Amino acid sequence: MNISMEINRRALYNSLRMNWILEPTIEVEAWQVEDYRAMPLDALFERLEDRNIRLDKNSFVAFADTLDTPEELADALFSEIPDDMELYDRVYLVVFELWRRLLPEKPCLSIFCDELDHQMYLYDRNQTASMESIEDALANLQVILDENTDDGADPFEAFECINSGCANDLESFLYDFISEQIDNNNESYAVELIEAFGIYVQDIKWFEFLRARVISSTDPDEANQIVKLLVNNKSIGPDLEFYLEILTFLVAYGDKETFDSLVKKSVPLLQIEEDFQALILICADFYHRLDRENVEKALQALLKDRSKRDLNSPIDLKDIHFSEFFKILAKS
């Protein structure tokens, strides 16, 4: 079994469980989505015994002591990987949980990725007992990435290796988490995280945008300069989500020239009604800051006219409201 398959197997079941929790009508087997972390130790050993694998705590630890990962142990419990992969995975999930609990002194990449996934999941669902848990997980992530790159690993490959072992999208989580630190006025920690992980992420434009957000309250001119460079960077492909994030930022800090330029870039990328309404609302907020009440009211009226439309319906750029939208902005 190769390394990527080892760390991916647990992530696949984490992903299945997370999706099932969000959508319980998904067809799954109970064993695939059980919370093994909540299962008593005796019950885990009983599961193994049901598969004719007779181990107790001492024999499990002794057996595992000769191996490096729970994946290796699951393999060792079979003379060869069985044709019945369901049987193998049933055993693997139990073995993985036993390893996690009984051998904390023998961490491995799949165990680390599982714990990181668990902490991200709890944080996203506001179930984190304390911030220290997710902060410790991210600190450990930085240590692993730094150690591997110091040993000569490619930073992007090192990051992607861990990302592939997680059910959550690690890069998206980091962006959202750092963004929340900025929202909560925890700028020093946000800067620390940007510096720690900025060299590892593939889509660097999001982290550059975070840098602008961090300094916007103390140096709005420098923040705007960073944003302008991002807007005018021809190597950054069209990205509506990114454009809307920047436009939202510019509502509070941006100049009209940059704002208008980005609005024009955004319109051809609109696909559904929700996109268009979001853009109209951002523009209304921007002109509210500029005290252009006539423009703001016209945009709010346009938004009201479209308020009953299905937000998921595709939009037609030939819709008369688009020409009206541009006429309103042209008068600004």
N, C-alpha and C positions, 0 to 999 in steps of 0.2 A: 504494500500500500504506500503510495507516495505521500509526501508531506502535505500537499494541497488537499488531497482526498482526506487525510487524517483530520485536519482542522476544519474542513468543510462539512464533514458528516454531522457533527454536533450542531453546527450553524444551521444546517438544513432543517433539523427538527426544532430548533429555536424559532426559526422563521415560520414553520408550519404552526407551531403553538401560538405565536403572536398573531398570525393571520386568523386563526380559529377563534381566538379571544375577541378579536374585532368583528368577526363574522361567524357566529356559532353554527350557521347552516352549512358551512363547508363540510363535505363528506370526509371524515377522518376515522381512523381506528383509535379507540380510547388510549391505547398504549403509546401512540404517536404524540399525543398532546398532554400527557399527564405531567403534573408538576413533581418531578422526581426529587427536587430539593425539599419538598414538604413530606416526603415519604419516610416513615420510621426505618431505622437501620435494619431491624429484624425483617421488615417487609421486603426490603431490597434483597436480602439473602434468600428469603423464601422464593422470590422471583427466579433467582438463579437455580435454586433447588428444583423448581418446577421444570427447568430445562436440563435436569440431571447434572447440574454443576453444584457440587457440595463443598461449600467453603464457609468458614466463619471469619471473624475479624482477624484473628491471628494468622490463619492460613492465607487469607487474602493479602495481608501486608507482606508476608514472607514471599509469596508468589510474585507480587508486584515489585518487590525489592530487587529482583533480577532484571527488571525491564525499565524502560524510560517513559513510556506513555500509556494511557488507558487503551489507546488503539492497539498497541503491541500486545497488551494483556488480553484484549478481546480476541485478537488473532491466535494467541497462544492457547486459548481455551478450546479452539477447534484445530484438529490436525491439519485442516485446510479450510479455506473460506468456503462455507456451504453454498450449495446451489440455492437453498432457501434463504434469500437475503433478509426476509422478514425475521426469521429466527435469529440470524446474526445481529440484526439491528436491535431486536428486543434485548438481547444479552448485552450488546454494546452500551445501550443507554443506562442500564443498571450498573455495569462496570464503571462507566464514566463517573456516575454519581458517587459510587463507593470510593473511587480514587480521589475525587475532589474532597471528600470528607476525611478519609483515613490517611491520606498521604499529602498533607499540606506542605511538607518539607520537600516534596518532589514535584514542583510545578513544571508544566510544559506549555507549549504554545496553545494547544487546543483548550487547556484548562484556563489559561489566561484570557483567551478570546471569549470563552463562555462567561467568565466573571465580568469582563468588560461589557459584553452584551447584556448581562443581567442588570448591571448598574445603569446602563443607558435606558433600558426598558423601564426600570423603576423611576428614573428621573423623568422620563417622558410622561409617565402616568401619575406624577406627583406623589409617588409612594416611597420616596427616599427617606430613610430614617433621619439622616443628617447629610449635609453637603460634603462632609468629610469622605463619605463612601465614594462618591463620583470623583471628587478631587484626588483621592488616593489612586483610583483606577486610571485616571488620566496621567498622574505623575508616573505610575508604573509603565504606562504606554510610552511616555517620553523616554524613560530609562532604556526600555527595550529597543526603541528605534535608534536612539543615540549610540547604544552599545554596538548594534549591528552595523550602523554606518561607519562607526569608528574602526570596525573590523574590515571595512572595505565594501560593504553592501551598498547597492544603489539606493538612495533615499526613497525614490518613488516605488521601487520594487519592494523594499522593506515595508513601507506603509501598505501597499496593496496586498502583501502576504497576510498581514493582520486583518485588513479590511475583508478579505475573502473568507476569513474565519469567523466573521461576525454576521449575524442576521440583519443587524442595523447597518445603514450606510454611514460609515464612520466619518467621512468627510462632511456630509450634511449635518451630522450630529454636532461635530466640532463647531461648524459655522453657527448653528442655531444656539449652541450653548454659550459661545463667546458673545454672540449678539445679546443674549439675555444678561450676561454680566455687564455689558455696556448700558443696557436699559436700566439695570439696577444700580448704576453709578459705581460699579466695582471695576473701574478702569485699570487699576494696577494689575489685577489678576487677568483681565482681558489682554493686556499687553504681554504679560508673561506667557499666556497660551498662544498668542499670535506668533511670538518669537520662537516658541517651542515647536510649533507644528507647521509654521509657514513654509519651511523648506521641504516638507514631505508631501503636501497636497498637490494634486495634479492641476486643479482649476484655481490658479493663484489669484485670479481677479477678485474672487470673493474675499480673500484675506486682505488684499490691498484695500478693498472697500471698507473692511473692518478697521484698518489703520486710520482711514479718513474719519470714520465715525468716532474713534477713540479721541482724536485730537480736535474734533469739531468744536467742542465747548471752550477750549483754551486757545485754539488757533484756527478759526474758521477759514481764513484765507488759505492756509496751507492745506486744510481739508478739501477746500474747493479745487485747489490745484491738482491734488491727487485724483479727484473725481473727473476733472477735465481730461487728464491724461488717460484715464480709463475709457471715457466716452469717445475720445479721439484715437484710441489705439486700434489700428487697422488689423492687428493680429488677433483681436478678440472678435470672434464670430457673433452674429446676431443672437441675442438671448433675451427673450421678453421678460422672463422672471428677474433676471439681473437688472434690466432696464427699469422695471417697475420698482425694484428695491432702491435704485439710485434716485429715481424721481421722487420717491417718498422722502428720502434724505434731503433732496434739494428743496422740498416744500419748506423746510425750516432754515436751510443754510445757503441754498443755491442762488445763482444769478439767473436772470431771465434768458440770456443768450444760451447758456448751457441747457437750461430746462427746455426751451423751445426746440433746440436741436435734437434732444433725446426723445421728445414727444413725437417728432417727425420720424425718427428711426423706429419707434415702437409701433406706430399704427399699422404698417404692413405685416407685422408679426401677430396681430390680434387674430384669434381663432374662434373663440366662443364669446357669448354675451357677457359672461363674468369678466373677461379681460377688458372689454370696452368700458363697462361700467366702472371698473377699478380705475382705469385711466381718466375717465371723466371726473371722478371723485378726487383723485390726486390733483388734477388741474384746478378744480374748484378750491381746494385747500391752498394751493400755491397762490392763487390770485386773491384769496382772503388775506394772506400775509402781506401782499403788496397793496392792500386796501383798495383793490379794484372791484368794488362792490357790484358794478354793472356786469362785469365779466363773470364773477362768481355766481350771481343770480341766474344768468343765462345758462351757465353750465348745470346748475342745480335743477333748472326747469327741464333741460334736456335729459338729465338723469331720471327725473320723475316720470317723463314720458316713456322711458324704457324700463321702469321699475317692475312692471308685471311680466316682463318677458322671462322665459326659461333661461336661467343662467348658463345652462349647458348647451344651449342651442348654438349651432354654427352661425357666424355673422357674415354678412355680405358687404364688402367694402364699397359697393355701389349704393348702399342704403342711404337715403336722403339725409339721415341724421349725421352721417360722416361729413358731408359737405357743410351742414349746419355747424358741426363741431369746429371745422377749420375756419369758417367765417367768424365764429365767436372769437377764436384765438387771434385771427388776423386783426381784429379790432382792438386787441389788447396792447 
